[in-house]
Amino acid sequence: MQKSTCRLMVAGSALMLMGLSTAQAAEYEWKFQASETSGEPSFKIKEEWAEKITTMTDGRVEIEVMPINAIVGPTETLTAVSSGILQGHMTDPSYFSGQDPAFGMLGNLVGAWQNPYDFLEYMKYGGGEELYNELVEPYGAHLISAATFPLESVPSTVPIESLEDFEGLKIRAPQGMVYNIFERIGATPVNLPGSEVYTGLEKGVIDAADSTVLSNNDAMGLHAFAPYPLYPGFHSMPMIAVSINKEIWDGLPEELQTTLKTAFDGMAYDLIARLKQQDIETLQRLQENPDVHPFDLPAEERKKFRTAAEQEWQEWAGENEMTQKIYDSATAFLRSRNLL
């Protein structure tokens, strides 16, 4: 009797373990490439959210978040998602401006947003996400959610206290709207990938960089060579397009689509809050460092930059039907909130 009971207990335990194993096997295993290096704070936040999604879906979905250049270059992730080399990406659409300038315009309407929450309101409730899917779905991708960072800092090897100080400044900027606007204010933009900002500043190839947020820049060690960061930022606040292969998205059960949308919307707000806190902590530490000199560009200088930016928006609006739609939509939203 005891042996029989023992055998039943062992068999029952084995069945339970088999059930656990089955429950833990992921139905969907995806690779999403990000636009940061693995050491940046924002990358680690994205990894945390991928783990939360596994929990939220009871193990049905597993997402491996990969750093920039892990599978393909940053300008190639859209094609990689469309072809299935990657299942998704979390990246700035401005990288795809060469395929359509509308990606650059909606991905980073330079100078438009002084508050990241205004941008998220536009994307989620002002028609931005619908416009982006109208743009991206013919390329075989679907936007799950739009996210962003707080305004980016500008690490610089020389003091920048007015727009005049940009005259002749060699500043790293990706091709697209931000590149053109820096040209407008007299700078000499240099098209370098983000992964080369560190060596560019170290070796004097560039004087300053359109880079990421203050805490990310500090984590990468940029302030060792660029001790004059502009903070808070004033120019660039790129969108993070959290996108997935459209065929995969269309084939997902509705409950998983809802879970993914809810989770990545949550990540968008979490990114802003946590990076802002990390930026504040980084700023306090830098202010105690006698070798680093953060500077807040005065309001009148910010206004001059915005004027130059608006001129560039108008030029881009005439590029094609979609850029005009984006211009009309975004400027109408900004005016309705007295932000333009």
N, C-alpha and C positions, 0 to 999 in steps of 0.2 A: 504493500500500500504506500509506504513511504517512498519507495523507488519510483512508483508510478506517479505519485504527486510531484516528485522532484523532476521527472522527465517532462511532465506537463508544464511545470514552472519554467524549465529551460526552454521548451518549445515556445511558450508564451513570450518569454523575453526575446527570443530570436525573431518572432513575428513583429514584436514592438520595434526592435532595432531595424528590421526591414522596412517597416512603415515609416520610421524616422528618416531612414536613408532615402526612401522614395519622396517624402515630403521636402527633403532638403535639396533634391536634384532640381537645378534650375531649368525651367522651360525655355527661357530666353537668356542667352549669354552674348553680351554686346561689348564692343570696344568703342569708346568715345575718346577722340583726341582733343585735348585742350590747347590753349594758346600760350600757356606759361611753362616755365621750367618746373621740375618737381619740387624744388626747394622754396618756391614762393608761397606765402601764406594763403593766397587765393586758391592755389592748386590744391592745397591740403583741405580747404573747405569743400571744394568740389568732390574730392575723394570721400569725405565724410557723408555727403549727401547721397553718393552712390551706394554707400553701405546702408543708409537709412531706407533707400528704395528697396533693397533686398529684404529688409525687415518688414516694410509696409506691404510688400507683395507676398509675404510668407515664403520667401525664397524662390518665387517663380521667376524673378528678374534679377540678373546679376550684371552690373555694368563695371567694366574695368576702365578707369579714367587714366589716359596716357598723356605724358607731357608733350610739349611742342617738338616736332620733328621725329617723334617716336616711330611713326609709320610712313608719313609723307610730310612734305614741307607745308608751311602754314597757308600758302596760296592754293594748295592742292586738296585740302580736306573736303571741299564741296564735291569735287569730282570723285573722291574716294568714297564718300557717303553714298553718292548716286550709284556708283558701280558695285557697292557692297564690300569694298576693301576695308572700310570702316562702317560700322552700323550707325554712328552718330558723331557729332562734334559739339564742342562748347567753345565758340571762337568769335572773333570780330569779323562781321561780314565785309568790312572794308578791304580785307584781303582779296575779295573777289571782284573788286572794281574793274579789273581788266576784262571781265566777262560781261559786266553791265555796270555803268556808273551808278545805277540806282542802289547797288549794294553799299557803295561808299557813302551815299547820301543818307540812307536810312540807318546804316550801321554806325555812322558817326557824323551827325550834323554839327560840325565843329563850332563851338561858341554858343550853341543854342541853349544848353541846359546848365543852369547854375546849381541845380539840386537834383540828385539822382532819382528822388521819389517823383518829381515832375515827369521825368522820362518814363518811368515805369507806369505812371498813370496814363500817359499818352499811349504807350504800347498796349497796355492791357484793357483800357477802357475808352481810348480815343481813336481806335481804328488802326493803330500801328501794326499789331500782330497780324491782322487780316491782310493789310497791304504787303507785309513781308511774305506771307504765304502765297499771295498772288504772284509775287516776284520769284520765289524760290521753288515752288512746286514743279514748274516746268523743267527744273534742273534735277528732279528726282529726290528732293528732300522735303521734309515737313518741319516747320518750327513748332516745337512743343511749348517753349516759353522763352520770353526775352528777359535777360538779366543785364546788370551793368555794375560798374564799380563806382565808388565816389570819384570826384573829379581827379584827373591825373596830375601828378607833380611834374615839374621840369627840373631834373638834376642838371646843374651847370658848373663848368670849371671856372667861370667868371661871374661877377655880380650882374644881375639883371634887375634894374630898378625902374625901368620905363620901357615903352615900346621902342624907343630910339636905340636901346641897348641890343636890340635884335639885329640892327643894321650890320650886315656882313657876318653874322654869327653862323658858324657851321653847326646846324642842328639836325640830329637824326630825325627823319620823318618818313613814314611809308608813303608810297605813291598814292595820290588821291587828294581829297579835299584839304586835309591838314597840311600836306606838302604845299599846295597852291596858296593857302592862306599865309603860311610862313613866308613864302616868296613875296606876297603882297605887302608884308610889313618890313621887307628889306633883308630878311635872313637868307642864308644860303643852305637850303635843305640838302641833306645827304640821305639817299635811300639805302638804309641798312635794315636787315631783319632784327627783331628784338633780341635774338640770341647773340648778336654782335655788339650790343650797346656797351657792355662792360669793356671789351677790348678796345672798342672805338674811343671811349673816354680815356682809358688807360694810356693808349698810344698817341692821343692827340689827333686822331682822324676826325673827331667831332669835338665841338666845344660844349655842347648841351644835347639833350635828348627829349623828344616827345616819347616818354616812357610810360610806366604804369604808376600806381599809387605810391605814396611816400614809403609805406611799410614794405611793399614789395621791392622798391628800389634799394632800400636799406638792407633788406635781407640778401640782395644780390651783391652788396658791397660797393654800390656805385658812389656813395658819398665819400669814399676814400679818395676818389679822383675828381669828384664833382661836389665840392663842399658848399655850393650856393644854390640849394634847391628852392624853387618857387613853390610855396605852400600857403594857403590852400590853392588848388589848381584853378584854372580859369578857362582853359581852352578845350580840352578833349575829355570826353566821357563815352568811350565806345560801348556799343551794345555787345552783349555776349549772346549769340544766337545758339540756344540749346536745341539742336536739330537732330532728326533721325531720318533714316532712309524711308521714303514715302511708302514703298511697298510694305515694309515692315509695319509702319504705323497703321496703314489701312487694314492690315490683317490682324491687328490686336483686338482682343475683346474690349468692349466699351469700358468695363470696370478697370482694366489696366491702363487704358488711355487716360481715364479720369485720375487714377492714382499718380501716373507720371506727371500729368499737368499740375496737379495739386502739389506734388513734391518739388518740382522745379520752380513753380511760382514761389514756394516757401524758400527755396534756396536763393532766389533773387533778392528777397528782402533780408535774408540772413547775411548774405555776402556784404551788402551795404553796411549794415549795422556793425558787423564784426570787423570789417576792414577800417571803418571810421574809427572804432575804438583802438585798433592797432596803430592807425595813423597818429592818433592823439598821443598814445604812449611813446611812439617813435619820435614824434616832435619834441616831447618833453625831454627825452634822452639826448636828442641832437642839440637842443638848446643849452644843455649842460656841457656840451663838448665845445671847447674853445676854438676848435679847428673847423667847425661846421656852422654855417650862417644862413638859416632858413629866412626867406623873405616873402612877405605877402604883397603882391602887386596892388598898388592903389586903385580905388574904384574908377578914377578918371582914365587910367591906363587900360583897365578892363573894358571900359566903354569904347575906347578907340579900337581895341581888338574886335569887339562885337560888330562894330561898323564895317570893318574889313571883311569879317566873316559873312555878314549879310549880303555883301556885294558878290561874294563867291557863291552863296546859295543860289542867287538869282541866275548866275551864269550856268550852274549845273542844272537848274530847273529846265532849261531849254534843250537839254541833251536828248531826251526822248519822252514818250508818253508817261512812263512810270516815274521818271525823275520829277516831272511836272506834278503828278499826283501826290508824290511825297512832299514836295515843296508846299503845295496848296494845303494838304492835310496838316502838316506840322506847324506851319505858320498860323493857320486858323486856330489850332489848339493853343499855341503860345499867346495869341492875341486874346483869346477868350479868358485866359488866366492873367491878363495884364503882364505877360512875361516878354512881350515884344514891343 
